[in-house]
Amino acid sequence: MLNVEHPAYQRAERKLRKFCGILYNFEQLLRDDGYDYDEASKWWYAEWKKLDALEEASGKDPAKLPEFHAEEQRVMGEVFQRMDQLVKFLYAHAPDHPWLPPYRLYMALWHQCQGEPIRPLSEADLEPSDAVDEIIVAPTIYGVPFERLDAARLELGKMDLPHKDFAPLVMFLCGLYYAGACQERHQKPPEHDFKDGLREAAREALEEAIDFANDPGTMAEAEKHDSEILTRPFSRLFMAIANASRHHTPAVFEWLIRESMTRDLTSMLFAMGVRAHSDPYSKPLVTEWLANPGSALALLPTECAALIGSFAE
């Protein structure tokens, strides 16, 4: 583990965001099992806003620094208690959940250094690495101006969709068909030329989506609703992308909240579709869509099919 990821080196603001990430990823499970989700959500946000305001004030007036540091220590102690209880609650209710181990490791490390002063990062920690060190907001996503993706998102918001999860599916399919058109015209897949973490986030999210689609429970649900209109491949893809749009691994979640979650989630869903076109692991899930695109798009509302088709033009 890099020092920057170790709790001993992280300030209260970063730990509050980690707490938020657990709440976000396990929301449905927590609500179903009786955890007071709304209270915890309101608490972390209020503490983060208060701490942020104090830090800004201390930057303008150094005399307020002691007040900021005292408040940071108080918040650090409370978030430690709350996160420890939350991780133990999750382990008691879902011990085999695949997203839980990183949070349990984080808390085990934090127990070892709780109460110590925040450790300073060394010069080596601050040296450039392969990881994204500063926020890069890419103007294009695999060659498509983000404004076009955002316009598609807003257009979807105006449509009378049969289910709200059609929106992320359509954004994914826009990427899938766009990649197919690029491959056909240029004999190579589209490229994303920015080191903004998008490719890594899309890869991890797509792998999680495919694993979800291959889960026996998902396959059983798809078979239960199998019909000429709602085929099993369509159901599996629909459920997989819906799940990917709502639930994220810790690394993907941290990437999504780095600047604007709406912008980054829109970009990531599109990038997942682009990647799925040439990713061997994705083929069983998207083969039917690629082999007979006309019939596949006919399963969608006319407006959605037209929007997807516009990205292949």
N, C-alpha and C positions, 0 to 999 in steps of 0.2 A: 504494500500500500504506500502510495506517495504521501509525503508529509502533509501536503496541502489537503489530502483527503482524510487525514487522521484527526479525530476530535480534539486532541491536545493542542493542535495548531489553529483551530477554528474559533472565531469570535461568535458571540451570541446570535448575531443576525444570520449567519450561515446555519447555525443549529436550529433556529426557528424555521428556516426554509426546509431543513431536513425533516422536522416534525410535520410541517405542512405536506411534504411529499408522502409520508406514511399515511396521513389522513386521506389524501386524494386517491392514492392507489388502492386503499382498502375500504373505501367509503361504504359500498354496499354491504360488505361482510360486517363492518362495524355496526352499521345501522341495524342489520338483521339480528345481531347478537346482543343488542341492548346497550351498546356504548353510547354515551352522550356526545354524539358527533357534533351537533350544532354548537354546544358550549365550547368544545375544544377548538373548533374552527374560529369562532369569534374571539377566543382568548389569544390564539397565536397572532391573529391579524392585529388586534389592538396593541399587543406588546411590541410587535414589529414596528407599527406606526409610531408609537411613543418613543422607542429607542432610536428610530431614524430621525425624528424631530430633535431629540436631545443631541445626537451626533452632529447634526447640521448646525445647531445653536453653538455647540462647543467649538466648531470650526471657525465661527465668526467671533467668538469670545472665549479665549483660552481659560479664563477664570471658571468657566462652567465644566471644564474637563473632569474634575473630581466627581461632580454630580453624575456625569455620563458614565464614568467607570464604575461608580457604585451601583448605578441602575443596571449596568451590563452584568455585573456580578450577581445581582438579585435575579435577573431574568435567566441567567445561566443556570442557577440552582433550581429554579422552578421548571424550566424546560427539561432539565435532567430527570427530575422526578416524574414529570408527565410522560416523557418519552419512554422511560424505563417501565412504567406501568402499562403504557400502550403496547410496547413490544411483548411484554409478558402476557397481556390480554390476548394478543393475536396468536402467540405461540400456544396458548391454552385452547383456543378455538379453531385454529387452522395450522397445526404444527408442521404439516408437510407442504405448505404453500411455497411455490418456487421463488417468490419475491421476498420471502422473510429472512433468509440467511444473511444477506448484506446488512440488514438493519440490526440483527442480533450480534453480528460481528462488531458493528459500530458501537453498540451499547457496551459490549464486553471491553472494548478498548477504552471507552469513556469511563467505565468504572475504575480502571487502573489509574486514571489521571484526574478524576473528579476532585475539585478543590484546589488544584495546582494553578499557578498563574499561566496564562496562555503562552505557550512556547513560541519564541520568535522563529520565523522561517530563515534559513540560511541563504547565502548567495546562490548556492547550488540549486536550492528549491525555486529560486526566482529566475533561473536561466531558461531561455526558450526551450520548449520541448515539442514533441509531435502533437501534444494536446492543444486545444484552442485556448489561448491565454487571454485574449481580448475579444469582445463581442464584434463579430463581423456580420453585418446585415447585407446579405447578397441581393443585388438589384434584379438578378435573373435566377431562375430555378431550372437547371438543366436547359438553359437557353431561352426559357420563356420568361418575359418580364413579369415580376411579381404582381404588377398592377392588373395583368390579365387574370391571374389566379384569384386575386381578391375580387375582381369583377364577377368571376364565376361563382365565388362564395356568396356574394351579395345577391346574385341572380337566383341561386338555390334558395336563399332565404325568403324570396318572394313567391316561390312555387308552392302549390298545394300538394305536398308530398304525402304518399300513403303512410310513411313512417319517418320520424325525424332522423333515423340512422341511414336513410337514403342519401343524405347530404355527404357524409364522409365516404360512402361507397362510390358516389359519382365522382368525387374529387380523385379518388384512387384510380377509377377507370379512365379519367381524363389523362392521367399520367401513363397508364398502360397503353392506351391507343395512340397517344402522342409518341411514345417510344417506338411503337410498331411502325408508324408513318416515317419517323426519322431513319429507322433501320432500312426500310424499303427504298427511300429516296437517296440516302447517302451511304448505304452499305456499312453503316457503323452505328452503334447506339449513341444517344445524346450524352454529353458530358457536362458535369458541374464543375466549374473552374475555380470555385471559392473554397478556402479552408475554413469553413464556418461550422463544421461539425454535422452538417446536414446528412452527408452520405453515411456517416457512422450511426446517427440516430435512426435514419430510415432503414438501414440494414438490420439493426437490433429490433426495431418495431415490427418489421416484416417477418423476421424469424419468429417472434412471439405470436404474430397473427397466424402464421402457418401452423405452429404447434397447437394453437387453440383450435384451428380448423380440423386438425388431425386427432383431437381429443375424442375418445369414445363417446363422451356425453354429447359433444357437438354433432358428431356423425349420427348418433341415435335421434337427436332432435331434428336433423335435416331429413332423415328417413321418415320420421313420423309425419312430416308435412309435404312429402314428395308428391308432386302432381305435375301435370303437363305445363301449368303456368309457373309453379314454384318448384323448380327442379332441385335435386340434391346439391349439385355443384353451385347453383345460384344461392341456395340457403347457406351453405358452408362459407362461401365468400362473404355474403352479407353479414353473417354473425362474426366472422373473423375480423373484418374491417371495423365493424361497430365496436367490438371489444378493444381493438387497437387504438381507436379514437378516444376511448374513455380511460383505459388502464395502461399504465406505462411502467417500465422497469425504472429503478432509481436513476440510472444514467440518462435515460430518455427524458424523464421528468425534469431533471436539472437542466437539460438542454432546452426544453420547451419553455421554461420560465426565465430564461436568461435575459430576454428583452421584451417580447410580446408573444404571449401564448397563442393568440388567435392567428397571428402571422405565421409563427413557426409550425403550428399544427396543420394549417392549410398547406404550407410548403412540404411538410413531412409526408402527408397523405399522398400528395401528388408525386413526390420522390419515391415513395413506396411502390406506386404503380409503375413508374419508370423502371425501377430496379426489378420488379416482378417479371417484366417482359423477357429478360435474359438470364434470370436467376434459376438454375436447375432445380433448386429446392422448392421454388414456387410453381413450377410447371403443372403438377397435378391439380393445383387449385385454379389456374387460369387457362388451361388448355382449351376448354370448351369456348371461352370467350374469344380466344385468338383464332381457333379453327373456323368458327362460323360467327363472325362479329354481328352480321345482320340479325340472325335469330336471337343471339344473346342480348343485343340491345333492345329487341322487341319486347323483352320481359320488363323493361323499365318504362316509366311514363314518357310520353312523346317529347316533352320539354327536356327531360334529362338526357334522353338519347341524342337529341339535337345538340345539346351542350357538349356532350362527350365527342360527338362527331366533328364538332368545330375544331377540336384540338388535333384531329388527324388530317385536317385540310392543309 
